[in-house]
């Protein structure tokens, strides 16, 4: 299975959305369009240990799949785990934030109104992470052919987490050498992005001896590992590496796992399944943790 993040491409956004929706319907039978791989929670309290969940759906057309991951939940809570008020994005005017939100949403072909939670520029390029109540957008800004290019995980109950953190995207993109001329020289990279509760003080992302600390802001995290422009995503990529969340004292809160079990589920305080397999008996599900 190819788990490369989708490269920038010239397919019109609305066509891309229609193709994606058809593929998701065919493969998942109407399940959520979010891509999951497993995480397990740290902690050894016997009554609090729960298992793994993952739902895999196809990536965007003409590109590879990106895999996202989620943790497990130890206790249900309705306490807010995000800072009060709208996300704070330093250095961007309200007008520019609105442009990014609109451009990334149009690129993904979503009808929701995602809110910008992170915006950063590094040696890989400029990246934006956005959430609505049901969608996560992983958006490349000012790429070689498009001003906005979003990968999308849809159908999320964004207000709920299966633990203290949820990585809604973990994936990789090959370098630009050997592809279209306009991509030549662009670095390859590996990337993880998602949501955290206020208990999470640090998230690390490691692959093949490289480990980076994620940027944590507005209840979210983003971690990116750059590679040379001739670097290629290899078979079995998704079975390598690590993704871990820690509290302020350095205690491990959760860890990504390459193997997953799509039979698990998490419920809100009303007993409604909000994360994981929606066709399970809710009484067998673990309690979810609120993100709002």
Helices and strands as residue ranges (DSSP letters): H 13-28, E 37-41, G 46-48, E 67-70, H 94-108, E 115-121, E 126-131, E 136-141, E 148-153, E 160-161, E 165-173, G 181-183, E 188-196, E 202-207, E 210-213, E 215-217, E 220-227, G 237-239, E 242-246, E 252-257, E 265-267, E 273-276, G 282-284, E 286-287, E 289-290
